[in-house]
């Protein structure tokens, strides 16, 4: 079974040795974002699904670039295409390793 | 509490937040002994060991399990301020890292998805203290058990029993810690193949070793239900 986790504390995600983690610099109790912000919550879920399909090796902890309360979230266009945020973060990791 | 009593209490108090008196009545029913009264007095401020942690529902959303006033203030500070967040991150690292280093092996498990998302069965696992309101609340100080939450649970059927983060926003929108409504939408839109029948909630726990039997049991149940993808959401 494939797993993807969200994390709010990066070091704990790294130490957990889980297959796939997305790390957000957001306050505790707000892993999916702000109350009522459906587009934001769907963006995070799209990123999770993208991580499930696109990560090529175990143990990756990717930081999502969204700033707390300072972003606008356009609707997810195509759910079958992995999110650009995750794809470029994974691409960056390939270069550094 | 009988339904009639609940209605009576609510008509006497502010509709959104339970009053101190209501919270006290909800927390423990100490009787008239001195020990009971002391427990009641201190329990107002700190979540004492053995607190029953009963949930209080005063609106259509999820119910809140009452923690001590100081615990609530601390949680608000952790979730709502820069300094609080720094302390919260430090506490998480201090508590979790040594335990994880002891428990976790060098190998990282790896199970790539064998099919497109639109054919996958998806399960949600949250550590935000979410459970059915009708179920036994988590012990607020530490609890290594888990709760099953059916896929069709509505926000008003749920409760949050956790004292290490400010639940105010999650009580307004349960999807912040348990995005079940968003996943039901994705199932209806055929983005995901199927939403699993049962989802899983964990509470606050200070001991990773004590959590292991519950984690293994949840993993066993999830494997048995032919789930392809598990989404893990913290608080």
Boltz contact constraints between the chains, C-beta under 6 A:
constraints:
  - contact:
      token1: [A, 1]
      token2: [B, 111]
      max_distance: 6.0
  - contact:
      token1: [A, 1]
      token2: [B, 227]
      max_distance: 6.0
  - contact:
      token1: [A, 1]
      token2: [B, 230]
      max_distance: 6.0
  - contact:
      token1: [A, 2]
      token2: [B, 111]
      max_distance: 6.0
  - contact:
      token1: [A, 2]
      token2: [B, 113]
      max_distance: 6.0
  - contact:
      token1: [A, 2]
      token2: [B, 229]
      max_distance: 6.0
  - contact:
      token1: [A, 3]
      token2: [B, 230]
      max_distance: 6.0
  - contact:
      token1: [A, 4]
      token2: [B, 231]
      max_distance: 6.0
  - contact:
      token1: [A, 5]
      token2: [B, 232]
      max_distance: 6.0
  - contact:
      token1: [A, 6]
      token2: [B, 233]
      max_distance: 6.0
  - contact:
      token1: [A, 8]
      token2: [B, 234]
      max_distance: 6.0
  - contact:
      token1: [A, 9]
      token2: [B, 89]
      max_distance: 6.0
  - contact:
      token1: [A, 9]
      token2: [B, 92]
      max_distance: 6.0
  - contact:
      token1: [A, 11]
      token2: [B, 93]
      max_distance: 6.0
  - contact:
      token1: [A, 12]
      token2: [B, 92]
      max_distance: 6.0
  - contact:
      token1: [A, 12]
      token2: [B, 96]
      max_distance: 6.0
  - contact:
      token1: [A, 15]
      token2: [B, 97]
      max_distance: 6.0
  - contact:
      token1: [A, 15]
      token2: [B, 100]
      max_distance: 6.0
  - contact:
      token1: [A, 16]
      token2: [B, 100]
      max_distance: 6.0
  - contact:
      token1: [A, 17]
      token2: [B, 104]
      max_distance: 6.0
  - contact:
      token1: [A, 17]
      token2: [B, 108]
      max_distance: 6.0
  - contact:
      token1: [A, 19]
      token2: [B, 109]
      max_distance: 6.0
  - contact:
      token1: [A, 19]
      token2: [B, 110]
      max_distance: 6.0
  - contact:
      token1: [A, 27]
      token2: [B, 79]
      max_distance: 6.0
  - contact:
      token1: [A, 28]
      token2: [B, 78]
      max_distance: 6.0
  - contact:
      token1: [A, 28]
      token2: [B, 79]
      max_distance: 6.0
  - contact:
      token1: [A, 28]
      token2: [B, 88]
      max_distance: 6.0
  - contact:
      token1: [A, 28]
      token2: [B, 165]
      max_distance: 6.0
  - contact:
      token1: [A, 29]
      token2: [B, 79]
      max_distance: 6.0
  - contact:
      token1: [A, 29]
      token2: [B, 165]
      max_distance: 6.0
  - contact:
      token1: [A, 29]
      token2: [B, 166]
      max_distance: 6.0
  - contact:
      token1: [A, 29]
      token2: [B, 170]
      max_distance: 6.0
  - contact:
      token1: [A, 29]
      token2: [B, 235]
      max_distance: 6.0
  - contact:
      token1: [A, 30]
      token2: [B, 176]
      max_distance: 6.0
  - contact:
      token1: [A, 31]
      token2: [B, 233]
      max_distance: 6.0
  - contact:
      token1: [A, 31]
      token2: [B, 234]
      max_distance: 6.0
  - contact:
      token1: [A, 32]
      token2: [B, 175]
      max_distance: 6.0
  - contact:
      token1: [A, 32]
      token2: [B, 176]
      max_distance: 6.0
  - contact:
      token1: [A, 32]
      token2: [B, 179]
      max_distance: 6.0
  - contact:
      token1: [A, 35]
      token2: [B, 169]
      max_distance: 6.0
  - contact:
      token1: [A, 35]
      token2: [B, 172]
      max_distance: 6.0
  - contact:
      token1: [A, 35]
      token2: [B, 173]
      max_distance: 6.0
  - contact:
      token1: [A, 36]
      token2: [B, 173]
      max_distance: 6.0
  - contact:
      token1: [A, 41]
      token2: [B, 175]
      max_distance: 6.0
  - contact:
      token1: [A, 41]
      token2: [B, 179]
      max_distance: 6.0
  - contact:
      token1: [A, 41]
      token2: [B, 182]
      max_distance: 6.0
  - contact:
      token1: [A, 45]
      token2: [B, 182]
      max_distance: 6.0
  - contact:
      token1: [A, 48]
      token2: [B, 231]
      max_distance: 6.0
  - contact:
      token1: [A, 49]
      token2: [B, 117]
      max_distance: 6.0
  - contact:
      token1: [A, 52]
      token2: [B, 113]
      max_distance: 6.0
  - contact:
      token1: [A, 52]
      token2: [B, 229]
      max_distance: 6.0
  - contact:
      token1: [A, 53]
      token2: [B, 113]
      max_distance: 6.0
  - contact:
      token1: [A, 58]
      token2: [B, 108]
      max_distance: 6.0
  - contact:
      token1: [A, 58]
      token2: [B, 110]
      max_distance: 6.0
  - contact:
      token1: [A, 59]
      token2: [B, 108]
      max_distance: 6.0
  - contact:
      token1: [A, 79]
      token2: [B, 191]
      max_distance: 6.0
